[in-house]
Amino acid sequence: MDVKDFYFDLPQELIAQDPLDDRSSSRLLVMDQHTGEVRHRIFNQVPQYLKRGDCLVINDTKVIPARLLGVKEDTGAKIELLLLKRKEQDVWETLVKPGKKAKPGARITFGEGLLTGQIIDTLEEGNRLIQFHYDGIFEEILDQLGQMPLPPYIPHQLKDKSRYQTV
């Protein structure tokens, strides 16, 4: 599979910048599998398209504020992390920008020391394993310091982080 197969132009005015207050009013694209006809509907109409025996898959994944902005302790250089996957209790696989400054042993401070991390390994694909240190509950610290990871076509953060959650 080539990821270029998924590239397409989408006019800026068609990209939702904020979730609707009434999520059931979101757009729904319906394609007739027999004719290929495409119809534009509203999500609250989805029951009209379900038949006995159909399988409806619901994504209830919680979006976490997985983007952390910190500084390297020895140089003060700005470092950005994106938490990808928890490997152990306080060890996460992360993307790091800029990666050149993030070598094993480097220590990073977030939120004036509320959270610290040490890079413990560089993985084959360039991701870093980071061991975090903190007092308290990691998820609460993440809620306080982290930002929602947004795609480049969404230019601003929402004030209410709960608005990023699937309903």
C-alpha positions in Angstrom: 0.0 0.0 0.0 1.3 3.5 -0.9 0.2 6.3 1.4 0.1 8.6 -1.6 -3.1 6.7 -2.6 -4.7 8.6 0.3 -3.7 12.1 -0.7 -6.4 14.3 -2.0 -7.3 18.0 -2.2 -9.8 19.2 0.3 -10.9 22.8 0.1 -10.0 24.7 3.3 -13.6 25.8 3.8 -14.7 22.1 4.1 -12.4 21.3 7.0 -14.2 21.6 10.3 -12.2 23.7 12.7 -14.4 23.1 15.8 -16.8 20.3 16.7 -20.5 21.1 16.5 -22.3 21.7 19.8 -24.8 19.0 18.7 -22.5 16.2 17.5 -25.4 14.2 16.0 -25.7 17.1 13.5 -22.3 16.2 12.0 -22.1 15.4 8.3 -22.5 11.8 7.1 -21.3 10.7 3.7 -23.3 7.7 2.4 -22.4 5.6 -0.6 -24.7 3.0 -2.1 -22.5 -0.1 -2.5 -24.5 -1.3 -5.5 -24.8 1.9 -7.6 -21.8 3.9 -6.2 -24.2 6.8 -5.7 -23.0 9.2 -3.0 -25.4 11.2 -0.8 -24.7 13.8 1.8 -26.7 13.3 5.0 -26.6 14.1 8.7 -25.2 11.7 11.2 -28.5 11.4 13.2 -29.9 9.7 10.1 -27.5 6.8 10.3 -30.1 4.4 11.7 -31.9 4.6 8.3 -29.0 2.9 6.7 -28.5 0.0 9.1 -30.2 -3.3 8.5 -30.6 -6.4 10.7 -27.2 -8.2 10.8 -25.1 -5.0 10.1 -22.2 -4.4 12.3 -21.8 -0.8 13.6 -18.3 -0.1 14.9 -18.1 2.7 17.4 -14.8 4.4 18.2 -14.7 5.4 21.8 -11.0 6.0 22.0 -10.1 8.8 24.5 -7.9 11.5 23.0 -5.2 12.4 25.5 -3.3 15.7 25.7 -0.2 13.9 24.3 1.8 16.9 23.1 4.3 18.1 25.7 6.6 21.2 25.4 9.7 21.2 27.5 13.3 22.2 27.7 16.5 20.3 27.8 18.0 20.6 31.2 21.6 21.1 30.2 21.1 23.6 27.3 17.7 25.1 27.7 16.9 24.0 24.2 13.1 23.7 23.4 12.0 20.1 23.0 8.5 18.9 21.8 7.3 15.4 22.6 4.4 13.5 21.2 3.5 10.5 23.4 2.8 7.5 21.1 2.5 4.4 23.3 3.0 3.5 27.0 5.6 0.7 27.1 5.8 0.4 30.9 4.4 2.3 33.8 6.4 5.5 33.3 8.2 4.7 30.0 6.7 6.0 26.8 7.6 5.7 23.1 7.6 9.2 21.8 8.3 11.3 18.7 10.7 14.1 19.6 11.3 17.4 17.8 14.1 18.3 17.2 15.4 14.7 17.3 19.0 15.6 16.9 19.0 17.2 20.4 17.4 14.1 22.0 20.1 11.6 22.6 20.0 8.9 25.2 20.8 10.3 28.6 19.3 13.7 27.8 17.0 15.1 30.5 13.9 17.2 29.7 11.9 19.3 32.1 8.2 20.2 31.6 6.1 22.6 33.5 8.9 24.1 35.6 9.8 20.7 36.9 6.4 19.3 37.5 7.3 16.5 35.1 10.8 15.4 34.0 11.9 12.8 31.5 15.1 11.1 30.5 15.7 9.6 27.1 16.7 6.0 27.6 16.9 4.7 24.1 16.5 5.6 20.4 14.4 3.1 18.4 15.1 1.9 14.9 12.5 4.2 13.3 13.9 7.2 15.3 11.3 7.3 18.0 12.6 7.7 21.6 11.9 5.8 24.8 11.5 8.3 27.7 11.4 7.5 31.4 9.2 10.0 33.2 9.6 11.2 36.8 6.9 13.0 38.7 5.0 13.2 42.0 1.3 12.4 41.8 -0.8 10.9 39.1 0.7 10.9 35.5 -2.7 11.4 33.8 -3.5 14.5 36.0 -0.1 16.0 35.2 -0.6 15.3 31.6 -4.1 17.0 31.7 -2.4 20.0 33.3 0.7 20.3 31.0 -0.2 18.5 27.8 -1.8 19.8 24.6 -4.0 17.9 22.3 -2.1 16.7 19.2 -3.7 18.4 16.3 -3.2 17.9 12.6 -1.6 20.8 10.7 -4.8 21.9 9.2 -6.4 22.7 12.6 -4.7 26.0 13.6 -5.9 26.4 17.2 -6.5 24.5 20.4 -9.9 24.3 22.0 -10.3 25.7 25.5 -12.4 22.7 26.7 -10.3 19.5 26.1 -13.5 17.4 26.5 -14.6 18.7 23.1 -12.0 16.5 21.4 -13.6 13.4 22.7 -15.8 11.1 20.6 -19.4 11.1 21.8 
